[in-house]
Amino acid sequence: MFRSAAAGIMDRGGANLGDKTLLDALVPAADAFEQTIKNGGNTQQSIDTAAKAAREQVEETKAWIAKRGRASYTGERSKDTYDAGAVAVATMFENVAAAWEKS
């Protein structure tokens, strides 16, 4: 499901990993989710792992210069800021994890 979303975004917008877009959080989150399930983790563990992976990758985006998306218009000035799309993805996963835990 998450992998399909990432593939659709890549196809539509032409972005790739490392372009400083939401994909830089979504793809690692999808990888972590799938790996946790594959290793026998339950849904809560998988979502928690995905949220952690997404948030960790958000931190990485701060050092990058945006190559795609709105931030790419700012060029060098995009460095030293987090990618807004990646932050949104991480926040969504964190909130889904918290909601799942309460249910």
Backbone as CSV, one residue per row, in Angstrom:
resi,resn,N_x,N_y,N_z,CA_x,CA_y,CA_z,C_x,C_y,C_z
1,MET,0.827,-1.182,0.000,0.000,0.000,0.000,0.878,1.254,0.000
2,PHE,1.822,1.347,0.953,2.697,2.513,1.001,3.637,2.530,-0.198
3,ARG,4.078,1.362,-0.592,4.971,1.254,-1.749,4.243,1.715,-3.016
4,SER,2.987,1.332,-3.144,2.192,1.762,-4.301,2.024,3.275,-4.320
5,ALA,1.819,3.858,-3.159,1.701,5.315,-3.079,2.997,5.976,-3.536
6,ALA,4.118,5.466,-3.064,5.416,6.028,-3.453,5.648,5.886,-4.952
7,ALA,5.323,4.728,-5.493,5.510,4.497,-6.933,4.645,5.452,-7.753
8,GLY,3.421,5.659,-7.324,2.533,6.579,-8.026,3.047,8.008,-7.998
9,ILE,3.572,8.409,-6.856,4.126,9.761,-6.730,5.356,9.912,-7.622
10,MET,6.201,8.896,-7.625,7.395,8.936,-8.480,7.015,9.027,-9.952
11,ASP,6.050,8.220,-10.348,5.611,8.232,-11.748,5.001,9.574,-12.136
12,ARG,4.183,10.105,-11.272,3.462,11.354,-11.578,4.381,12.567,-11.596
13,GLY,5.233,12.663,-10.572,6.040,13.872,-10.430,7.476,13.761,-10.887
14,GLY,7.929,12.547,-11.143,9.298,12.362,-11.596,10.345,12.477,-10.506
15,ALA,9.932,12.525,-9.258,10.882,12.628,-8.151,11.453,11.257,-7.816
16,ASN,12.621,11.268,-7.219,13.287,10.050,-6.765,13.780,10.255,-5.345
17,LEU,14.210,9.179,-4.727,14.818,9.289,-3.407,16.014,10.223,-3.495
18,GLY,16.175,11.044,-2.482,17.289,11.971,-2.443,16.999,13.317,-3.068
19,ASP,15.806,13.486,-3.627,15.438,14.769,-4.236,14.895,15.764,-3.214
20,LYS,14.858,15.353,-1.959,14.320,16.160,-0.859,12.832,16.423,-1.076
21,THR,12.085,15.315,-1.082,10.630,15.365,-1.207,10.026,14.450,-0.160
22,LEU,8.721,14.370,-0.147,8.039,13.471,0.789,8.456,12.016,0.589
23,LEU,8.936,11.689,-0.600,9.380,10.317,-0.866,10.527,9.903,0.040
24,ASP,11.329,10.860,0.475,12.475,10.555,1.318,12.064,10.073,2.705
25,ALA,10.837,10.295,3.093,10.291,9.727,4.325,9.369,8.551,4.028
26,LEU,8.612,8.633,2.944,7.628,7.599,2.621,8.278,6.262,2.264
27,VAL,9.305,6.282,1.447,9.936,5.022,1.025,10.602,4.306,2.205
28,PRO,11.399,4.987,3.043,11.951,4.294,4.208,10.870,3.790,5.170
29,ALA,9.784,4.545,5.299,8.676,4.094,6.143,8.055,2.828,5.568
30,ALA,7.854,2.801,4.262,7.302,1.609,3.603,8.236,0.421,3.772
31,ASP,9.534,0.660,3.599,10.522,-0.413,3.776,10.463,-0.972,5.191
32,ALA,10.437,-0.072,6.174,10.412,-0.493,7.575,9.131,-1.248,7.904
33,PHE,8.007,-0.753,7.414,6.722,-1.410,7.649,6.748,-2.831,7.099
34,GLU,7.158,-2.966,5.835,7.189,-4.280,5.185,8.161,-5.228,5.873
35,GLN,9.323,-4.720,6.266,10.324,-5.570,6.913,9.836,-6.060,8.270
36,THR,9.174,-5.199,9.016,8.663,-5.598,10.330,7.584,-6.664,10.184
37,ILE,6.692,-6.499,9.228,5.667,-7.518,8.965,6.333,-8.831,8.556
38,LYS,7.300,-8.740,7.654,8.007,-9.930,7.164,8.693,-10.674,8.308
39,ASN,9.176,-9.919,9.294,9.860,-10.523,10.440,8.899,-10.963,11.540
40,GLY,7.602,-10.911,11.265,6.619,-11.406,12.221,6.037,-10.361,13.151
41,GLY,6.337,-9.101,12.907,5.795,-8.044,13.751,4.304,-7.853,13.520
42,ASN,3.637,-7.329,14.535,2.212,-7.051,14.390,2.010,-5.662,13.783
43,THR,0.768,-5.291,13.603,0.472,-4.013,12.954,1.023,-2.843,13.752
44,GLN,0.847,-2.851,15.063,1.351,-1.748,15.892,2.864,-1.615,15.761
45,GLN,3.565,-2.722,15.854,5.022,-2.686,15.724,5.438,-2.167,14.348
46,SER,4.719,-2.581,13.342,5.049,-2.176,11.974,4.841,-0.682,11.766
47,ILE,3.741,-0.171,12.282,3.474,1.268,12.148,4.469,2.075,12.974
48,ASP,4.780,1.592,14.183,5.770,2.281,15.018,7.126,2.344,14.319
49,THR,7.529,1.232,13.735,8.812,1.171,13.033,8.808,2.092,11.818
50,ALA,7.706,2.112,11.105,7.585,2.994,9.941,7.669,4.459,10.364
51,ALA,6.994,4.806,11.446,7.021,6.190,11.937,8.433,6.600,12.334
52,LYS,9.126,5.704,12.998,10.509,5.992,13.408,11.407,6.175,12.189
53,ALA,11.266,5.310,11.207,12.084,5.406,9.990,11.808,6.711,9.255
54,ALA,10.549,7.086,9.173,10.190,8.335,8.493,10.794,9.534,9.212
55,ARG,10.678,9.560,10.534,11.202,10.692,11.310,12.722,10.771,11.203
56,GLU,13.392,9.632,11.238,14.850,9.629,11.091,15.259,10.190,9.734
57,GLN,14.515,9.853,8.713,14.855,10.337,7.379,14.576,11.829,7.231
58,VAL,13.576,12.327,7.938,13.321,13.770,7.941,14.584,14.504,8.386
59,GLU,15.223,13.993,9.418,16.449,14.619,9.923,17.521,14.676,8.839
60,GLU,17.593,13.636,8.032,18.582,13.591,6.948,18.321,14.672,5.903
61,THR,17.070,14.972,5.646,16.745,15.922,4.570,17.254,17.328,4.855
62,LYS,17.513,17.624,6.103,17.956,18.978,6.462,19.259,19.360,5.758
63,ALA,20.122,18.411,5.540,21.433,18.689,4.945,21.398,18.769,3.418
64,TRP,20.277,18.436,2.828,20.203,18.336,1.368,19.698,19.616,0.723
65,ILE,20.001,19.733,-0.562,19.436,20.789,-1.396,18.298,20.158,-2.196
66,ALA,17.142,20.787,-2.164,15.965,20.236,-2.850,16.172,20.233,-4.362
67,LYS,15.842,19.095,-4.962,15.952,18.950,-6.416,14.591,18.934,-7.101
68,ARG,13.538,18.618,-6.356,12.178,18.559,-6.894,11.243,19.216,-5.898
69,GLY,10.032,19.484,-6.356,9.020,20.065,-5.482,9.213,21.562,-5.295
70,ARG,8.339,22.134,-4.494,8.375,23.585,-4.291,9.692,24.082,-3.732
71,ALA,10.262,23.332,-2.805,11.515,23.776,-2.188,12.647,23.883,-3.202
72,SER,12.529,23.178,-4.321,13.594,23.236,-5.329,13.726,24.636,-5.924
73,TYR,12.669,25.417,-5.863,12.722,26.783,-6.391,13.649,27.676,-5.567
74,THR,13.931,27.262,-4.347,14.787,28.074,-3.477,16.258,27.701,-3.596
75,GLY,16.562,26.652,-4.340,17.953,26.260,-4.580,18.739,26.032,-3.303
76,GLU,19.885,26.675,-3.206,20.786,26.515,-2.054,20.116,26.875,-0.729
77,ARG,19.144,27.762,-0.787,18.465,28.170,0.450,17.634,27.048,1.057
78,SER,17.386,25.984,0.292,16.626,24.855,0.839,17.472,24.022,1.795
79,LYS,18.775,24.215,1.744,19.664,23.506,2.668,19.456,24.056,4.074
80,ASP,19.660,23.213,5.063,19.502,23.555,6.481,18.048,23.726,6.899
81,THR,17.126,23.220,6.085,15.715,23.180,6.465,15.193,21.769,6.191
82,TYR,14.228,21.356,6.969,13.611,20.051,6.748,12.685,20.132,5.551
83,ASP,12.542,19.031,4.839,11.575,19.003,3.749,10.171,18.935,4.335
84,ALA,9.323,19.854,3.927,7.961,19.934,4.476,7.151,18.672,4.182
85,GLY,7.286,18.118,2.994,6.560,16.902,2.652,7.003,15.719,3.489
86,ALA,8.304,15.616,3.719,8.825,14.532,4.552,8.337,14.681,5.989
87,VAL,8.310,15.916,6.477,7.786,16.172,7.826,6.324,15.748,7.905
88,ALA,5.549,16.074,6.882,4.128,15.705,6.866,3.954,14.191,6.893
89,VAL,4.745,13.473,6.110,4.659,12.007,6.084,5.006,11.437,7.454
90,ALA,6.094,11.911,8.053,6.489,11.414,9.371,5.404,11.700,10.405
91,THR,4.839,12.886,10.355,3.778,13.260,11.294,2.551,12.372,11.111
92,MET,2.206,12.078,9.874,1.063,11.188,9.621,1.316,9.802,10.209
93,PHE,2.486,9.242,9.949,2.791,7.919,10.494,2.788,7.940,12.020
94,GLU,3.341,8.978,12.623,3.354,9.077,14.084,1.941,9.150,14.646
95,ASN,1.076,9.886,13.995,-0.303,10.003,14.466,-1.103,8.727,14.237
96,VAL,-0.855,8.044,13.134,-1.508,6.748,12.905,-1.056,5.760,13.976
97,ALA,0.240,5.756,14.283,0.760,4.849,15.312,0.114,5.131,16.666
98,ALA,0.002,6.403,17.012,-0.613,6.776,18.291,-2.090,6.394,18.327
99,ALA,-2.798,6.624,17.245,-4.222,6.276,17.187,-4.419,4.769,17.237
100,TRP,-3.555,4.036,16.542,-3.672,2.576,16.524,-3.470,2.019,17.926
101,GLU,-2.513,2.609,18.640,-2.215,2.152,19.997,-3.408,2.363,20.925
102,LYS,-4.156,3.428,20.712,-5.323,3.725,21.546,-6.521,2.845,21.221
103,SER,-6.533,2.265,20.018,-7.715,1.494,19.613,-7.673,0.067,20.105
